Amino acid sequence: MQPVRYAGFFAMLLGLLALSAAPSRAFEEKAFDSESFKAAQSAGKPILVDVFAPWCPTCKAQQTVLGSLQDKPAFDKLVVFKVDYDSQPDVVKSFRAQRQSTLIAYKGAAETGRSVGDTKPASIEALLMSALE
């Protein structure tokens, strides 16, 4: 009966091993809040503001591109703030975003570039790089 007694331990050990083997992401996405955004700007961090809508096919294509870039070590200091076009209209207006699928790059408080409706991997990567230079 001892093998059953250790089953929970081995399951936990396998779970920990799976977590440690999972690749770490270079950047994380988080919901926009003005306090965190201002803190990132004050710290001079590279920032991407992603104005999206869950129903938007262009936004979904952009997410696929961002997902492919998420593992690149070059972007490990990038902070990505997600702004929901439908539920955060005041925030959308504050960024002068005319529509969903707007990506805005910042280095600290300085805007370094923006795109609307772009789904090309090379140009989205170039936009992210503008926040790092």
MODELLER restraints for C-alpha pairs under 7 A, 6 or more apart:
rsr = mdl.restraints
at = mdl.atoms
rsr.add(forms.Gaussian(group=physical.xy_distance, feature=features.Distance(at['CA:25:A'], at['CA:70:A']), mean=5.83, stdev=0.5))
rsr.add(forms.Gaussian(group=physical.xy_distance, feature=features.Distance(at['CA:25:A'], at['CA:71:A']), mean=5.05, stdev=0.5))
rsr.add(forms.Gaussian(group=physical.xy_distance, feature=features.Distance(at['CA:26:A'], at['CA:70:A']), mean=5.42, stdev=0.5))
rsr.add(forms.Gaussian(group=physical.xy_distance, feature=features.Distance(at['CA:26:A'], at['CA:71:A']), mean=4.98, stdev=0.5))
rsr.add(forms.Gaussian(group=physical.xy_distance, feature=features.Distance(at['CA:26:A'], at['CA:72:A']), mean=5.89, stdev=0.5))
rsr.add(forms.Gaussian(group=physical.xy_distance, feature=features.Distance(at['CA:26:A'], at['CA:73:A']), mean=5.45, stdev=0.5))
rsr.add(forms.Gaussian(group=physical.xy_distance, feature=features.Distance(at['CA:26:A'], at['CA:75:A']), mean=5.54, stdev=0.5))
rsr.add(forms.Gaussian(group=physical.xy_distance, feature=features.Distance(at['CA:26:A'], at['CA:76:A']), mean=3.94, stdev=0.5))
rsr.add(forms.Gaussian(group=physical.xy_distance, feature=features.Distance(at['CA:27:A'], at['CA:70:A']), mean=5.82, stdev=0.5))
rsr.add(forms.Gaussian(group=physical.xy_distance, feature=features.Distance(at['CA:27:A'], at['CA:75:A']), mean=6.18, stdev=0.5))
rsr.add(forms.Gaussian(group=physical.xy_distance, feature=features.Distance(at['CA:27:A'], at['CA:76:A']), mean=5.14, stdev=0.5))
rsr.add(forms.Gaussian(group=physical.xy_distance, feature=features.Distance(at['CA:27:A'], at['CA:77:A']), mean=6.55, stdev=0.5))
rsr.add(forms.Gaussian(group=physical.xy_distance, feature=features.Distance(at['CA:27:A'], at['CA:78:A']), mean=5.60, stdev=0.5))
rsr.add(forms.Gaussian(group=physical.xy_distance, feature=features.Distance(at['CA:27:A'], at['CA:79:A']), mean=6.30, stdev=0.5))
rsr.add(forms.Gaussian(group=physical.xy_distance, feature=features.Distance(at['CA:28:A'], at['CA:79:A']), mean=6.47, stdev=0.5))
rsr.add(forms.Gaussian(group=physical.xy_distance, feature=features.Distance(at['CA:28:A'], at['CA:80:A']), mean=6.35, stdev=0.5))
rsr.add(forms.Gaussian(group=physical.xy_distance, feature=features.Distance(at['CA:29:A'], at['CA:79:A']), mean=6.82, stdev=0.5))
rsr.add(forms.Gaussian(group=physical.xy_distance, feature=features.Distance(at['CA:29:A'], at['CA:80:A']), mean=4.70, stdev=0.5))
rsr.add(forms.Gaussian(group=physical.xy_distance, feature=features.Distance(at['CA:29:A'], at['CA:81:A']), mean=5.92, stdev=0.5))
rsr.add(forms.Gaussian(group=physical.xy_distance, feature=features.Distance(at['CA:29:A'], at['CA:82:A']), mean=6.71, stdev=0.5))
rsr.add(forms.Gaussian(group=physical.xy_distance, feature=features.Distance(at['CA:30:A'], at['CA:80:A']), mean=6.28, stdev=0.5))
rsr.add(forms.Gaussian(group=physical.xy_distance, feature=features.Distance(at['CA:30:A'], at['CA:81:A']), mean=5.21, stdev=0.5))
rsr.add(forms.Gaussian(group=physical.xy_distance, feature=features.Distance(at['CA:30:A'], at['CA:82:A']), mean=5.92, stdev=0.5))
rsr.add(forms.Gaussian(group=physical.xy_distance, feature=features.Distance(at['CA:31:A'], at['CA:81:A']), mean=5.58, stdev=0.5))
rsr.add(forms.Gaussian(group=physical.xy_distance, feature=features.Distance(at['CA:31:A'], at['CA:82:A']), mean=4.81, stdev=0.5))
rsr.add(forms.Gaussian(group=physical.xy_distance, feature=features.Distance(at['CA:31:A'], at['CA:83:A']), mean=6.52, stdev=0.5))
rsr.add(forms.Gaussian(group=physical.xy_distance, feature=features.Distance(at['CA:32:A'], at['CA:81:A']), mean=4.85, stdev=0.5))
rsr.add(forms.Gaussian(group=physical.xy_distance, feature=features.Distance(at['CA:32:A'], at['CA:82:A']), mean=5.29, stdev=0.5))
rsr.add(forms.Gaussian(group=physical.xy_distance, feature=features.Distance(at['CA:32:A'], at['CA:83:A']), mean=5.55, stdev=0.5))
rsr.add(forms.Gaussian(group=physical.xy_distance, feature=features.Distance(at['CA:40:A'], at['CA:108:A']), mean=6.78, stdev=0.5))
rsr.add(forms.Gaussian(group=physical.xy_distance, feature=features.Distance(at['CA:41:A'], at['CA:108:A']), mean=3.99, stdev=0.5))
rsr.add(forms.Gaussian(group=physical.xy_distance, feature=features.Distance(at['CA:41:A'], at['CA:109:A']), mean=4.91, stdev=0.5))
rsr.add(forms.Gaussian(group=physical.xy_distance, feature=features.Distance(at['CA:42:A'], at['CA:108:A']), mean=6.19, stdev=0.5))
rsr.add(forms.Gaussian(group=physical.xy_distance, feature=features.Distance(at['CA:42:A'], at['CA:109:A']), mean=6.99, stdev=0.5))
rsr.add(forms.Gaussian(group=physical.xy_distance, feature=features.Distance(at['CA:43:A'], at['CA:108:A']), mean=6.62, stdev=0.5))
rsr.add(forms.Gaussian(group=physical.xy_distance, feature=features.Distance(at['CA:44:A'], at['CA:107:A']), mean=6.11, stdev=0.5))
rsr.add(forms.Gaussian(group=physical.xy_distance, feature=features.Distance(at['CA:44:A'], at['CA:108:A']), mean=3.72, stdev=0.5))
rsr.add(forms.Gaussian(group=physical.xy_distance, feature=features.Distance(at['CA:45:A'], at['CA:78:A']), mean=6.91, stdev=0.5))
rsr.add(forms.Gaussian(group=physical.xy_distance, feature=features.Distance(at['CA:45:A'], at['CA:107:A']), mean=5.91, stdev=0.5))
rsr.add(forms.Gaussian(group=physical.xy_distance, feature=features.Distance(at['CA:45:A'], at['CA:108:A']), mean=5.10, stdev=0.5))
rsr.add(forms.Gaussian(group=physical.xy_distance, feature=features.Distance(at['CA:46:A'], at['CA:77:A']), mean=6.71, stdev=0.5))
rsr.add(forms.Gaussian(group=physical.xy_distance, feature=features.Distance(at['CA:46:A'], at['CA:78:A']), mean=5.00, stdev=0.5))
rsr.add(forms.Gaussian(group=physical.xy_distance, feature=features.Distance(at['CA:46:A'], at['CA:79:A']), mean=6.33, stdev=0.5))
rsr.add(forms.Gaussian(group=physical.xy_distance, feature=features.Distance(at['CA:46:A'], at['CA:106:A']), mean=5.79, stdev=0.5))
rsr.add(forms.Gaussian(group=physical.xy_distance, feature=features.Distance(at['CA:46:A'], at['CA:107:A']), mean=4.54, stdev=0.5))
rsr.add(forms.Gaussian(group=physical.xy_distance, feature=features.Distance(at['CA:46:A'], at['CA:108:A']), mean=6.12, stdev=0.5))
rsr.add(forms.Gaussian(group=physical.xy_distance, feature=features.Distance(at['CA:46:A'], at['CA:131:A']), mean=4.91, stdev=0.5))
rsr.add(forms.Gaussian(group=physical.xy_distance, feature=features.Distance(at['CA:46:A'], at['CA:132:A']), mean=5.70, stdev=0.5))
rsr.add(forms.Gaussian(group=physical.xy_distance, feature=features.Distance(at['CA:47:A'], at['CA:78:A']), mean=5.56, stdev=0.5))
rsr.add(forms.Gaussian(group=physical.xy_distance, feature=features.Distance(at['CA:47:A'], at['CA:79:A']), mean=4.79, stdev=0.5))
rsr.add(forms.Gaussian(group=physical.xy_distance, feature=features.Distance(at['CA:47:A'], at['CA:80:A']), mean=5.80, stdev=0.5))
rsr.add(forms.Gaussian(group=physical.xy_distance, feature=features.Distance(at['CA:47:A'], at['CA:105:A']), mean=5.70, stdev=0.5))
rsr.add(forms.Gaussian(group=physical.xy_distance, feature=features.Distance(at['CA:47:A'], at['CA:106:A']), mean=4.95, stdev=0.5))
rsr.add(forms.Gaussian(group=physical.xy_distance, feature=features.Distance(at['CA:47:A'], at['CA:107:A']), mean=6.23, stdev=0.5))
rsr.add(forms.Gaussian(group=physical.xy_distance, feature=features.Distance(at['CA:47:A'], at['CA:131:A']), mean=6.52, stdev=0.5))
rsr.add(forms.Gaussian(group=physical.xy_distance, feature=features.Distance(at['CA:48:A'], at['CA:79:A']), mean=6.25, stdev=0.5))
rsr.add(forms.Gaussian(group=physical.xy_distance, feature=features.Distance(at['CA:48:A'], at['CA:80:A']), mean=4.69, stdev=0.5))
rsr.add(forms.Gaussian(group=physical.xy_distance, feature=features.Distance(at['CA:48:A'], at['CA:81:A']), mean=6.19, stdev=0.5))
rsr.add(forms.Gaussian(group=physical.xy_distance, feature=features.Distance(at['CA:48:A'], at['CA:103:A']), mean=6.77, stdev=0.5))
rsr.add(forms.Gaussian(group=physical.xy_distance, feature=features.Distance(at['CA:48:A'], at['CA:104:A']), mean=5.60, stdev=0.5))
rsr.add(forms.Gaussian(group=physical.xy_distance, feature=features.Distance(at['CA:48:A'], at['CA:105:A']), mean=4.55, stdev=0.5))
rsr.add(forms.Gaussian(group=physical.xy_distance, feature=features.Distance(at['CA:48:A'], at['CA:106:A']), mean=6.32, stdev=0.5))
rsr.add(forms.Gaussian(group=physical.xy_distance, feature=features.Distance(at['CA:49:A'], at['CA:80:A']), mean=5.89, stdev=0.5))
rsr.add(forms.Gaussian(group=physical.xy_distance, feature=features.Distance(at['CA:49:A'], at['CA:81:A']), mean=4.85, stdev=0.5))
rsr.add(forms.Gaussian(group=physical.xy_distance, feature=features.Distance(at['CA:49:A'], at['CA:82:A']), mean=6.06, stdev=0.5))
rsr.add(forms.Gaussian(group=physical.xy_distance, feature=features.Distance(at['CA:49:A'], at['CA:103:A']), mean=5.74, stdev=0.5))
rsr.add(forms.Gaussian(group=physical.xy_distance, feature=features.Distance(at['CA:49:A'], at['CA:104:A']), mean=5.02, stdev=0.5))
rsr.add(forms.Gaussian(group=physical.xy_distance, feature=features.Distance(at['CA:49:A'], at['CA:105:A']), mean=6.39, stdev=0.5))
rsr.add(forms.Gaussian(group=physical.xy_distance, feature=features.Distance(at['CA:50:A'], at['CA:81:A']), mean=6.06, stdev=0.5))
rsr.add(forms.Gaussian(group=physical.xy_distance, feature=features.Distance(at['CA:50:A'], at['CA:82:A']), mean=4.84, stdev=0.5))
rsr.add(forms.Gaussian(group=physical.xy_distance, feature=features.Distance(at['CA:50:A'], at['CA:83:A']), mean=5.90, stdev=0.5))
rsr.add(forms.Gaussian(group=physical.xy_distance, feature=features.Distance(at['CA:50:A'], at['CA:102:A']), mean=6.17, stdev=0.5))
rsr.add(forms.Gaussian(group=physical.xy_distance, feature=features.Distance(at['CA:50:A'], at['CA:103:A']), mean=4.81, stdev=0.5))
rsr.add(forms.Gaussian(group=physical.xy_distance, feature=features.Distance(at['CA:50:A'], at['CA:104:A']), mean=6.64, stdev=0.5))
rsr.add(forms.Gaussian(group=physical.xy_distance, feature=features.Distance(at['CA:51:A'], at['CA:82:A']), mean=6.13, stdev=0.5))
rsr.add(forms.Gaussian(group=physical.xy_distance, feature=features.Distance(at['CA:51:A'], at['CA:83:A']), mean=4.64, stdev=0.5))
rsr.add(forms.Gaussian(group=physical.xy_distance, feature=features.Distance(at['CA:51:A'], at['CA:84:A']), mean=6.01, stdev=0.5))
rsr.add(forms.Gaussian(group=physical.xy_distance, feature=features.Distance(at['CA:51:A'], at['CA:85:A']), mean=5.93, stdev=0.5))
rsr.add(forms.Gaussian(group=physical.xy_distance, feature=features.Distance(at['CA:51:A'], at['CA:100:A']), mean=5.37, stdev=0.5))
rsr.add(forms.Gaussian(group=physical.xy_distance, feature=features.Distance(at['CA:51:A'], at['CA:101:A']), mean=5.71, stdev=0.5))
rsr.add(forms.Gaussian(group=physical.xy_distance, feature=features.Distance(at['CA:51:A'], at['CA:102:A']), mean=5.08, stdev=0.5))
rsr.add(forms.Gaussian(group=physical.xy_distance, feature=features.Distance(at['CA:51:A'], at['CA:103:A']), mean=6.25, stdev=0.5))
rsr.add(forms.Gaussian(group=physical.xy_distance, feature=features.Distance(at['CA:52:A'], at['CA:59:A']), mean=5.73, stdev=0.5))
rsr.add(forms.Gaussian(group=physical.xy_distance, feature=features.Distance(at['CA:52:A'], at['CA:83:A']), mean=6.18, stdev=0.5))
rsr.add(forms.Gaussian(group=physical.xy_distance, feature=features.Distance(at['CA:52:A'], at['CA:84:A']), mean=5.36, stdev=0.5))
rsr.add(forms.Gaussian(group=physical.xy_distance, feature=features.Distance(at['CA:52:A'], at['CA:85:A']), mean=5.51, stdev=0.5))
rsr.add(forms.Gaussian(group=physical.xy_distance, feature=features.Distance(at['CA:52:A'], at['CA:100:A']), mean=4.78, stdev=0.5))
rsr.add(forms.Gaussian(group=physical.xy_distance, feature=features.Distance(at['CA:52:A'], at['CA:101:A']), mean=5.17, stdev=0.5))
rsr.add(forms.Gaussian(group=physical.xy_distance, feature=features.Distance(at['CA:52:A'], at['CA:102:A']), mean=6.98, stdev=0.5))
rsr.add(forms.Gaussian(group=physical.xy_distance, feature=features.Distance(at['CA:53:A'], at['CA:59:A']), mean=6.69, stdev=0.5))
rsr.add(forms.Gaussian(group=physical.xy_distance, feature=features.Distance(at['CA:53:A'], at['CA:84:A']), mean=5.69, stdev=0.5))
rsr.add(forms.Gaussian(group=physical.xy_distance, feature=features.Distance(at['CA:53:A'], at['CA:85:A']), mean=5.35, stdev=0.5))
rsr.add(forms.Gaussian(group=physical.xy_distance, feature=features.Distance(at['CA:53:A'], at['CA:86:A']), mean=6.53, stdev=0.5))
rsr.add(forms.Gaussian(group=physical.xy_distance, feature=features.Distance(at['CA:53:A'], at['CA:100:A']), mean=5.94, stdev=0.5))
rsr.add(forms.Gaussian(group=physical.xy_distance, feature=features.Distance(at['CA:58:A'], at['CA:101:A']), mean=6.29, stdev=0.5))
rsr.add(forms.Gaussian(group=physical.xy_distance, feature=features.Distance(at['CA:58:A'], at['CA:117:A']), mean=6.26, stdev=0.5))
rsr.add(forms.Gaussian(group=physical.xy_distance, feature=features.Distance(at['CA:58:A'], at['CA:119:A']), mean=6.95, stdev=0.5))
rsr.add(forms.Gaussian(group=physical.xy_distance, feature=features.Distance(at['CA:59:A'], at['CA:101:A']), mean=5.00, stdev=0.5))
rsr.add(forms.Gaussian(group=physical.xy_distance, feature=features.Distance(at['CA:61:A'], at['CA:119:A']), mean=6.02, stdev=0.5))
rsr.add(forms.Gaussian(group=physical.xy_distance, feature=features.Distance(at['CA:62:A'], at['CA:119:A']), mean=5.26, stdev=0.5))
rsr.add(forms.Gaussian(group=physical.xy_distance, feature=features.Distance(at['CA:65:A'], at['CA:121:A']), mean=5.69, stdev=0.5))
rsr.add(forms.Gaussian(group=physical.xy_distance, feature=features.Distance(at['CA:85:A'], at['CA:92:A']), mean=6.30, stdev=0.5))
rsr.add(forms.Gaussian(group=physical.xy_distance, feature=features.Distance(at['CA:85:A'], at['CA:100:A']), mean=5.78, stdev=0.5))
rsr.add(forms.Gaussian(group=physical.xy_distance, feature=features.Distance(at['CA:101:A'], at['CA:116:A']), mean=5.63, stdev=0.5))
rsr.add(forms.Gaussian(group=physical.xy_distance, feature=features.Distance(at['CA:101:A'], at['CA:117:A']), mean=5.12, stdev=0.5))
rsr.add(forms.Gaussian(group=physical.xy_distance, feature=features.Distance(at['CA:102:A'], at['CA:115:A']), mean=5.72, stdev=0.5))
rsr.add(forms.Gaussian(group=physical.xy_distance, feature=features.Distance(at['CA:102:A'], at['CA:116:A']), mean=4.38, stdev=0.5))
rsr.add(forms.Gaussian(group=physical.xy_distance, feature=features.Distance(at['CA:102:A'], at['CA:117:A']), mean=6.43, stdev=0.5))
rsr.add(forms.Gaussian(group=physical.xy_distance, feature=features.Distance(at['CA:103:A'], at['CA:114:A']), mean=5.44, stdev=0.5))
rsr.add(forms.Gaussian(group=physical.xy_distance, feature=features.Distance(at['CA:103:A'], at['CA:115:A']), mean=5.29, stdev=0.5))
rsr.add(forms.Gaussian(group=physical.xy_distance, feature=features.Distance(at['CA:103:A'], at['CA:116:A']), mean=6.40, stdev=0.5))
rsr.add(forms.Gaussian(group=physical.xy_distance, feature=features.Distance(at['CA:104:A'], at['CA:113:A']), mean=5.95, stdev=0.5))
rsr.add(forms.Gaussian(group=physical.xy_distance, feature=features.Distance(at['CA:104:A'], at['CA:114:A']), mean=4.27, stdev=0.5))
rsr.add(forms.Gaussian(group=physical.xy_distance, feature=features.Distance(at['CA:104:A'], at['CA:115:A']), mean=6.63, stdev=0.5))
rsr.add(forms.Gaussian(group=physical.xy_distance, feature=features.Distance(at['CA:105:A'], at['CA:111:A']), mean=5.85, stdev=0.5))
rsr.add(forms.Gaussian(group=physical.xy_distance, feature=features.Distance(at['CA:105:A'], at['CA:112:A']), mean=5.46, stdev=0.5))
rsr.add(forms.Gaussian(group=physical.xy_distance, feature=features.Distance(at['CA:105:A'], at['CA:113:A']), mean=5.26, stdev=0.5))
rsr.add(forms.Gaussian(group=physical.xy_distance, feature=features.Distance(at['CA:105:A'], at['CA:114:A']), mean=6.04, stdev=0.5))
rsr.add(forms.Gaussian(group=physical.xy_distance, feature=features.Distance(at['CA:105:A'], at['CA:127:A']), mean=6.50, stdev=0.5))
rsr.add(forms.Gaussian(group=physical.xy_distance, feature=features.Distance(at['CA:105:A'], at['CA:128:A']), mean=6.38, stdev=0.5))
rsr.add(forms.Gaussian(group=physical.xy_distance, feature=features.Distance(at['CA:105:A'], at['CA:131:A']), mean=5.67, stdev=0.5))
rsr.add(forms.Gaussian(group=physical.xy_distance, feature=features.Distance(at['CA:106:A'], at['CA:112:A']), mean=5.17, stdev=0.5))
rsr.add(forms.Gaussian(group=physical.xy_distance, feature=features.Distance(at['CA:106:A'], at['CA:131:A']), mean=5.21, stdev=0.5))
rsr.add(forms.Gaussian(group=physical.xy_distance, feature=features.Distance(at['CA:107:A'], at['CA:131:A']), mean=4.66, stdev=0.5))
rsr.add(forms.Gaussian(group=physical.xy_distance, feature=features.Distance(at['CA:107:A'], at['CA:132:A']), mean=6.67, stdev=0.5))
rsr.add(forms.Gaussian(group=physical.xy_distance, feature=features.Distance(at['CA:112:A'], at['CA:130:A']), mean=5.84, stdev=0.5))
rsr.add(forms.Gaussian(group=physical.xy_distance, feature=features.Distance(at['CA:112:A'], at['CA:131:A']), mean=6.00, stdev=0.5))
rsr.add(forms.Gaussian(group=physical.xy_distance, feature=features.Distance(at['CA:113:A'], at['CA:127:A']), mean=6.26, stdev=0.5))
rsr.add(forms.Gaussian(group=physical.xy_distance, feature=features.Distance(at['CA:113:A'], at['CA:130:A']), mean=6.95, stdev=0.5))
